Amino acid sequence: MKKFFGEFKTFIMRGNVLDLAVGVIIGAAFQAIVTSLTEDIISPVLGLFGGMNFDQYKLSLNDGALVIGYGKFLTAIINFLIMAFVIFLIVKLVNRVMAIGQKEEAEAEPTTKKCPYCCSEIDIEATKCPHCTSDIPSDK
């Protein structure tokens, strides 16, 4: 049982699990902001065109026994689109900022070359092939 809890502790303390937990918490808080933006600002403005709040659109069937609130569904779709757009902008901004700090890597000097006789890879400084024992001509 002690080993199980030790493995669980190792799993939880890995960086990507903690990053995911922080992301979920921040995402839930951000969702409240987007929901408020949609319900308190966008829906009333859209309601100006329809004559009522966007959330209040409903379809009544069977003499009111079945009520389908499609206005709330449309509001949820708008919430999702706004959230996806803002997250896209944030990721784009973060990628741009991360690219500023990175320098383009120069190609590394080769450390090996091919033996012209047996085509084995050998050290670039080698004068004799360790595989076929041929003398390697100097490239200089």
C-alpha angles and dihedrals in degrees: 000000000000090000091052093054090045090055090046091051090050090050094049094047094054111115098238093054092052091045090052092050092050090047092052092049093048090044091054091050091046090050089060089055093049092045090052091048091052099042099037102035114014100038095051090049090050087046089062088069094045098039096243142049112294091233092060097066108117138165116219119203132182096020093309096311090115119040120185113196099204091161091066089048091052089049089053090052090051089049090053094048092049091047092048092048094049092047089050090053092047093050091047091051093047091049091050092049092047091051091055093062095047122088121210109258115240115228110267119243111258114256097191139044135188123260106242091219107044099014093230119145112253136173113283091236094052118122094183127040111242090208105049099013092230120150109252114223114236115256091211 
